[in-house]
């Protein structure tokens, strides 16, 4: 289990948070022009990185605000926490 | 393949069991094979076995980075059933049960397949309606499923508390379902594959693929380059890592799922009991231990260890149904990394790289499919085209939209 420092409030147990998958996947700007391949890639294909992984979290049972983690998926170590309005840190942050 | 006999037992028994031959060789890798299978778990070993037996392709290597059957094959709760909702799932998983039914005899090795029945509980009116809809669909697909009313459940599971917080109102029963001995499955397939001439190479990690003009020609490993006419990846949670090496992505994510084993107690639980609503699946092993599991961690992780909150949830669910077990002690706890797809169905598919195939995405329920998975994947490697049973499970379904949605219908929410 993770101990997560919410950038909007404070450090809390992971059970207060909900996980929402890989971060920085932009919805296509022109949905009508997308091919089936592009839609499939957007919806279902993920990097599933073993190592530093950027991901979205919601402090669901807390301040109810969104933020991002850079977390090593092999060790569980949280390398960086950043708000959606902050730039994504390098994969080696921490 | 050497067939065990009573005479063998006697002879080796009198020699204090020190004279049993090794079940498979430990060969040096050859420079080239007709087929290389990446992943020495149940699925990879079964693929190698059926390649040799069904297709006569014996110049095959199985590469395993750790030890044989040390991944998810040994990290599951060994439940076998085929009561899936969708037609293509029912066909594949039921074919698997039919293979399980003859597997010990076929491999000459006791995989201890025990068809003790799988009972899936309904805890609400909605659950009842859902199991009736699913039970009928399953029945129409030629797979056995029966409804049980509370009185019948009480007789079958006398220690279970039906009047828990979410009372048990009914259940769906698959009699042909059950459990098998996980290690024996890996060992049995390994022994049989080896007898057909398959090289099983342990402690040999794949570091990359050699790809020429869009066609794979072999794999780079910790023990040097190994050439291959065709490469099949049956690497479960490592599939995504392998795909990245080959330059493509897979529509799946990896999360650890935990299981637990209790101290052994007298036999009291004959069936496998599963509950979606309070989220538990539990059976009692032949040794008397309770084998149980619950939810997977809700985030991507390759840690191969699960979280404490999931342990608490699983134990809470167990005590809800079996309050008399409150003083039972757990002996072991472990986690396996599950490769989970969006529709909770596997991927048995060609890839953007020619002659490179993947068999993955079995998620939290791949053990039950071990023989069928190997059978259809062997066909895929031998012919370059999918086996009819595996056709709907291609990766292209994530682009065409023809998903095989077992997310809510696979008995336990994955």
Interface residues (C-beta under 8 A of the other chain):
Chain A: X1 X2 X13 X14 X15 X18 X19 X21 X22 X36 X37 X39 X40 X41 X43 X44 X45 X46 X47 X48 X49 X50 X53 X55 X73 X74 X75 X76
Chain B: X238 X240 X241 X244 X249 X250 X251 X252 X253 X254 X298 X299 X300 X301 X302 X303 X307 X308 X309 X341 X342 X398 X399 X400 X401
